[in-house]
């Protein structure tokens, strides 16, 4: 990018930030020169918890690219986040070259469907509970215990577990009959043992926490089962993103079945799948949970996601020592198949 163009973009970004601060006041908070947060409330507030927009300006904005935006609210479900992201992208495409954040915020404020969902969520919580959550809103990713159970009642049962399996004398079917709220820590550990799920050590960078989870799989059905089991854990289900990738060998066809899911963290699933391809990991599903802490990490978030996955893959023996090769020099062809597990998140 030409220096003059970069300077022009920086000037436009600075002007936009000042205007937004003057319009939204305390609801607009600067993190640094390139990022800030805005709390978006409906036109008719009604005590609804706001939607937090965490916005980062890339160097090429507004000339050729759009701001990077992350959306956070305890009532915001994955499907809603994805719908909002698509709509904001369309709005930007219609206004390429112009500053866009004010237009985004005002559009969100007028989305009746969005705030009806937020209102429905709020009705299930007591006034004092909502007041506490609003006070601690900036610590959402760390203090998720207030909110993690609110959206999980009646979660889809773990799919396709063998009914005759027992763990410590407890039939798997008995565990399936319970919702996430009813499963205690011991029973969740039993599901992990049955399905061979391993959890990596969580780590925190700039208040975002990352943790990887891994299981050996031999079919897409098993991938779906592992995902359903992980999401029975209320803390994992309450993560901002659960990024997933898998690769499964299909020897009779000479192919590798593979796919990934960003879960709202754009491009993260593809990068995670690329890691599996590079290390030639086969018959494995990896999930990385991220609890967003309110500070934008920019491109570094992809590094932390892959580092969490790589560490666990290495600990479980999926990363071959230098000089080792796979079972065959001829690489099988790759195929992709989407995993359509129900009740994916929230």
ChimeraX attribute file (.defattr): number of C-alpha atoms within 10 A of each C-alpha:
attribute: neighborCount
match mode: 1-to-1
recipient: residues
	/A:1	7
	/A:2	7
	/A:3	8
	/A:4	9
	/A:5	13
	/A:6	15
	/A:7	12
	/A:8	16
	/A:9	22
	/A:10	20
	/A:11	12
	/A:12	16
	/A:13	21
	/A:14	14
	/A:15	12
	/A:16	16
	/A:17	22
	/A:18	11
	/A:19	13
	/A:20	18
	/A:21	16
	/A:22	11
	/A:23	12
	/A:24	14
	/A:25	11
	/A:26	10
	/A:27	15
	/A:28	21
	/A:29	17
	/A:30	14
	/A:31	15
	/A:32	8
	/A:33	12
	/A:34	17
	/A:35	22
	/A:36	21
	/A:37	21
	/A:38	23
	/A:39	19
	/A:40	19
	/A:41	21
	/A:42	23
	/A:43	13
	/A:44	10
	/A:45	13
	/A:46	10
	/A:47	13
	/A:48	20
	/A:49	24
	/A:50	22
	/A:51	23
	/A:52	22
	/A:53	21
	/A:54	23
	/A:55	22
	/A:56	22
	/A:57	20
	/A:58	18
	/A:59	19
	/A:60	17
	/A:61	23
	/A:62	22
	/A:63	16
	/A:64	13
	/A:65	16
	/A:66	24
	/A:67	21
	/A:68	16
	/A:69	19
	/A:70	20
	/A:71	21
	/A:72	22
	/A:73	18
	/A:74	26
	/A:75	23
	/A:76	19
	/A:77	17
	/A:78	17
	/A:79	14
	/A:80	15
	/A:81	17
	/A:82	16
	/A:83	12
	/A:84	17
	/A:85	17
	/A:86	11
	/A:87	14
	/A:88	21
	/A:89	15
	/A:90	12
	/A:91	15
	/A:92	20
	/A:93	15
	/A:94	10
	/A:95	14
	/A:96	16
	/A:97	16
	/A:98	16
	/A:99	21
	/A:100	19
	/A:101	20
	/A:102	15
	/A:103	13
	/A:104	16
	/A:105	19
	/A:106	14
	/A:107	14
	/A:108	20
	/A:109	18
	/A:110	14
	/A:111	13
	/A:112	12
	/A:113	10
	/A:114	18
	/A:115	25
	/A:116	13
	/A:117	14
	/A:118	21
	/A:119	17
	/A:120	12
	/A:121	17
	/A:122	19
	/A:123	11
	/A:124	11
	/A:125	13
	/A:126	9
	/A:127	12
	/A:128	9
	/A:129	12
	/A:130	20
	/A:131	14
	/A:132	11
	/A:133	19
	/A:134	17
	/A:135	9
	/A:136	13
	/A:137	21
	/A:138	16
	/A:139	16
	/A:140	23
	/A:141	22
	/A:142	16
	/A:143	15
	/A:144	18
	/A:145	13
	/A:146	14
	/A:147	19
	/A:148	19
	/A:149	17
	/A:150	18
	/A:151	20
	/A:152	21
	/A:153	12
	/A:154	11
	/A:155	19
	/A:156	20
	/A:157	20
	/A:158	24
	/A:159	17
	/A:160	12
	/A:161	19
	/A:162	11
	/A:163	11
	/A:164	8
	/A:165	12
	/A:166	15
	/A:167	13
	/A:168	6
	/A:169	7
	/A:170	12
	/A:171	14
	/A:172	20
	/A:173	17
	/A:174	10
	/A:175	18
	/A:176	20
	/A:177	13
	/A:178	17
	/A:179	17
	/A:180	23
	/A:181	17
	/A:182	12
	/A:183	17
	/A:184	11
	/A:185	9
	/A:186	9
	/A:187	15
	/A:188	17
	/A:189	15
	/A:190	18
	/A:191	22
	/A:192	17
	/A:193	12
	/A:194	15
	/A:195	17
	/A:196	14
	/A:197	19
	/A:198	18
	/A:199	16
	/A:200	19
	/A:201	12
	/A:202	13
	/A:203	14
	/A:204	15
	/A:205	14
	/A:206	11
	/A:207	17
	/A:208	21
	/A:209	20
	/A:210	26
	/A:211	24
	/A:212	27
	/A:213	24
	/A:214	24
	/A:215	22
	/A:216	20
	/A:217	22
	/A:218	16
	/A:219	17
	/A:220	21
	/A:221	16
	/A:222	19
	/A:223	26
	/A:224	21
	/A:225	20
	/A:226	29
	/A:227	27
	/A:228	22
	/A:229	22
	/A:230	22
	/A:231	24
	/A:232	26
	/A:233	21
	/A:234	21
	/A:235	17
	/A:236	20
	/A:237	23
	/A:238	27
	/A:239	24
	/A:240	28
	/A:241	23
	/A:242	31
	/A:243	26
	/A:244	26
	/A:245	26
	/A:246	32
	/A:247	29
	/A:248	24
	/A:249	22
	/A:250	18
	/A:251	9
	/A:252	6
	/A:253	9
	/A:254	13
	/A:255	15
	/A:256	20
	/A:257	22
	/A:258	24
	/A:259	21
	/A:260	25
	/A:261	22
	/A:262	17
	/A:263	21
	/A:264	21
	/A:265	17
	/A:266	16
	/A:267	14
	/A:268	25
	/A:269	26
	/A:270	17
	/A:271	19
	/A:272	27
	/A:273	23
	/A:274	15
	/A:275	17
	/A:276	25
	/A:277	15
	/A:278	9
	/A:279	16
	/A:280	16
	/A:281	21
	/A:282	21
	/A:283	20
	/A:284	22
	/A:285	29
	/A:286	29
	/A:287	27
	/A:288	28
	/A:289	25
	/A:290	26
	/A:291	23
	/A:292	26
	/A:293	22
	/A:294	23
	/A:295	17
	/A:296	23
	/A:297	18
	/A:298	14
	/A:299	8
	/A:300	10
	/A:301	17
	/A:302	18
	/A:303	14
	/A:304	21
	/A:305	23
	/A:306	22
	/A:307	18
	/A:308	22
	/A:309	25
	/A:310	21
	/A:311	14
	/A:312	22
	/A:313	24
	/A:314	13
	/A:315	12
	/A:316	13
	/A:317	10
	/A:318	17
	/A:319	18
	/A:320	14
	/A:321	9
	/A:322	6
	/A:323	5
	/A:324	8
	/A:325	11
	/A:326	12
	/A:327	7
	/A:328	7
	/A:329	7
	/A:330	8
	/A:331	12
	/A:332	15
	/A:333	12
	/A:334	16
	/A:335	14
	/A:336	13
	/A:337	11
	/A:338	11
	/A:339	19
	/A:340	11
	/A:341	17
	/A:342	14
	/A:343	14
	/A:344	18
	/A:345	23
	/A:346	21
